[in-house]
Structure formats: structure tokens, C-alpha cells
Amino acid sequence: MAAHGSAWQGMAWILALATFLSCAVVGTGRLEAKQRLEVQRHLRRLNKQAVKSIESPDGDIIDCVHLSRQPAFDHPFLKNHTVQMRPAFHPEGLLFDEREVASHQRTPSISQLWHQKGRCPENTIPIRRTKRDDVLRASSVKRYGRKKHRSIPNPLSVDPDLLNENGHQHAIAYVEGDTYYGAKATMNVWEPKIQQANEFSLSQLWILGGSFGADLNSIEAGWQVSPDLYGDNNTRLFTYWTSDSYEATGCYNLLCSGFIQVNSEIAMGATIYPISKYGGSQYDISILVWKDPKEGHWWMQFGDGYVLGYWPSFLFSCLEDSATMIEWGGEVVNSEPDGEHTSTAMGSGHFPGEGFGKASYFRNVQIVDASNDLRPPSEFGTFTEQSSCYDVQTGNGGRWGHYFYYGGPGRNSNCP
């Protein structure tokens, strides 16, 4: 009788386990179905109806979307917004940076890879189509297209715990202590090696307002290599903005509502081509971000003539009037794989001391002052967390004006 009872208990246990596993599978299935639905909804929000689509040689699809249908207008405050097709004012003194550089350092033209397959019509803007895999690589649908919290270098901090916060490392030049209404620089473009898919390497300028706490406002633009965000190791033009230290506002490129694009030639997040070669041809891009003194919006210009669009002033709190700090330089994520410093490169992957043709540079570094004039900064600080991994060296003079070389290889004999 005891044996029968034992057998019955065994059967009951097996049935209970089977029921539990069945429920677990159903639960997992429901979770997967819910995630699939969430991803599909997000893709529908991001990928607007296209007038024309262009298949880029790098696998991207560039959708030419009517100007009035772009993601910016999903923002509740922009429902009845009248698009400003051009800024009321450009900063004075633009010609300074656009004079031809010395003949032995002449820079050939640069474009985006998708241009080889076509262009977008007037009254449309090019938008890199977001694919399902792009969203699935993110930690969640909600975090797709967003940076991790507080990755901005704070050169004024004396707290050693903040120097390597979130594993982000930098080599930058900066100005602070005044009011700034924009910044400009020309930077050469590379394709730095990334050790792990969850790391990135970028070169950019930062327009900053507020403290380095929860009120931090930032506008950022430059080039980056980010396998997590784009699914490859291509060098891409990017922008970013936040008004609350990356918590709930802002995103890369056009991956949320905010930035209003007016240009049909340049696609945010698209591959830049060609790139600089070590010991060979150097290719660089110019980026200008400035506050229109009449309308108050923050505008962005790429190269000599591509006015891309603007961030409406209402998006910001501390940047509503002006910026308190400007930074230029490089950033990488050091996730310390295998307990060692990452070998993810910054810039060219070579130290500043190697100079032109080998190291990465920013040249003709300028700020926009209260008179809406572009001018060189009066003082220039530098900052890096570990100069043995990534370093920065400034200079001044000649056709390059204020400039600096920066970057490095990451892990090496002096950076274990």
C-alpha cells in the first residue's frame, strides 16, 4: 500500500512539474509575443512613410520622408509648429575656417556612402531606416537610441570615483567660465577598432548647460563607431541631445521626437565616406552648432554649406539661453573585458605625439560669443582620465588656429 502511495506521489509530482513547465512556456511565449508587439509598434513610430527609398552599399536603407512627416512632429509641443527652413542669422566669421588649408594638408571632399545610389527629392529628408535587429540589440525598447546615464566628461570634478563613471573614458579640450552661444571645429574621420560590441568610440563636440547633475543639458555632434547602435563597425555621422542628464529625454539622431531636420542631402546615422588612412590621405568634417539670436533655436551645420536643422529651444532648460561649457574630443567605452583595459581605439588609435597623418585632430576650434561672432577660445583646458591609454595635446598657430591632437590605442604596456 505504501508502494502504491509512493508511486501516486511520484506521478503527482511529475504532473505538477509538467503543469509548471507548460505554464512557464506559455508565460515565456506571452512575454515574447508582448515584446514582438512592442518592437513592431516602435518600428512603426520611427519608420515613417517614404516618398522614395535608397539601398546603400553598406546595407542601410535610406527613406526619403516628407519634411512634415519626420519623427520630430510626434512631439506634442510640435503639432502646430511652423518649420523654420533656414536660420535668421549665421555666426559672423565663418570664412576663417573655410579658407583652403596648406597645400600639403589639403582635404579631399567627403560624403556619405548612400549617395552612391541616389539622392532624396526636395521637401523630403533622408532617414536611416530602423530595423528589428537594431531595436533588439538595445537593453529594452525604451532605451533604444539612448546613451547610458551621465557619460559626459567633467574636467572640473575632483572626485576620483567620477573619473571612470560607467566605464566611459575621454580625451578632450574644453572651455568654461563664460557664456557660449555655439561651437565649431573640423575633425578628421577614422574607423577605430572596437573590441566588444557593447563598446563604442566617438569624436564630437559637446554644448553643455547646467551642472553635471540631473539638470545637465547637452547637444552633441560628431562621428562614431557603435556596433550596438548600428549593427556594424562603420563610421557614422551622429547627433545627440538631452535635457535631464540622459534620464528620460533625448536620443541619437532622429530616433525620438526633438531635432527638426530641413536638409535633404545628409542623413543622420549614415556612413561617412571615405575615411582617413594612417600615413595616407586625411579626410575631415566640419561641424557648427549655434544658437540663432532671433528665434532662439540651436542650429547645426555640416561642412561648408549643409544646414541640417535645429533643436527647438523649448526642449531645454539650462540651454534655453546659452551654454556654460564647450567640449571637443574623443570618448570610448571601457567595459574592461577579461579584467583588462579595453583595446578599443580612440580616434586613429595612435597617440597625439605622432602628429599629422597618423594621429586624430580637431582644428580651427572656435566658439560663438554673445555678439554672434565665431572666434578662437581665449583659454583652452584639456582633460583625460588615463593619459597612458588616451591622451590630448593642444597647439595654436597658422591656418589651423587653435587645434589639438588626441586619442590612443587603449590597452598597451603602460595601460594594462
C-alpha positions, 0 to 999 in steps of 0.5 A: 500500500505504501508502494502504491502511495509512493508511486501516486506521489511520484506521478503527482509530482511529475504532473505538477512539474509538467503543469509548471513547465507548460505554464512557464512556456506559455508565460515565456511565449506571452512575454515574447509575443508582448515584446514582438508587439512592442518592437513592431509598434516602435518600428512603426513610430520611427519608420515613417512613410517614404516618398522614395527609398535608397539601398546603400552599399553598406546595407542601410536603407535610406527613406526619403520622408516628407519634411512634415512627416519626420519623427520630430512632429510626434512631439506634442509641443510640435503639432502646430509648429511652423518649420523654420527652413533656414536660420535668421542669422549665421555666426559672423566669421565663418570664412576663417575656417573655410579658407583652403588649408596648406597645400600639403594638408589639403582635404579631399571632399567627403560624403556619405556612402548612400549617395552612391545610389541616389539622392532624396527629392526636395521637401523630403529628408533622408532617414536611416531606416530602423530595423528589428535587429537594431531595436533588439540589440538595445537593453529594452525598447525604451532605451533604444537610441539612448546613451547610458546615464551621465557619460559626459566628461567633467574636467572640473570634478575632483572626485576620483570615483567620477573619473571612470563613471560607467566605464566611459573614458575621454580625451578632450579640450574644453572651455568654461567660465563664460557664456557660449552661444555655439561651437565649431571645429573640423575633425578628421574621420577614422574607423577605430577598432572596437573590441566588444560590441557593447563598446563604442568610440566617438569624436564630437563636440559637446554644448553643455548647460547646467551642472553635471547633475540631473539638470545637465543639458547637452547637444552633441555632434560628431562621428562614431563607431557603435556596433550596438547602435548600428549593427556594424563597425562603420563610421557614422555621422551622429547627433545627440541631445538631452535635457535631464542628464540622459534620464528620460529625454533625448536620443541619437539622431532622429530616433525620438521626437526633438531635432527638426531636420530641413536638409535633404542631402545628409542623413543622420546615422549614415556612413561617412565616406571615405575615411582617413588612412594612417600615413595616407590621405586625411579626410575631415568634417566640419561641424557648427552648432549655434544658437540663432539670436532671433528665434532662439533655436540651436542650429547645426551645420555640416561642412561648408554649406549643409544646414541640417536643422535645429533643436527647438529651444523649448526642449531645454532648460539650462540651454534655453539661453546659452551654454556654460561649457564647450567640449571637443574630443574623443570618448570610448567605452571601457567595459574592461573585458577579461579584467583588462583595459579595453583595446578599443581605439580612440580616434586613429588609435595612435597617440597625439605625439605622432602628429599629422597623418597618423594621429586624430585632430580637431582644428580651427576650434572656435566658439560663438560669443554673445555678439554672434561672432565665431572666434578662437577660445581665449583659454583652452583646458584639456582633460583625460582620465588615463593619459597612458591609454588616451591622451590630448595635446593642444597647439595654436598657430597658422591656418589651423588656429587653435587645434589639438591632437588626441586619442590612443590605442587603449590597452598597451604596456603602460595601460594594462 
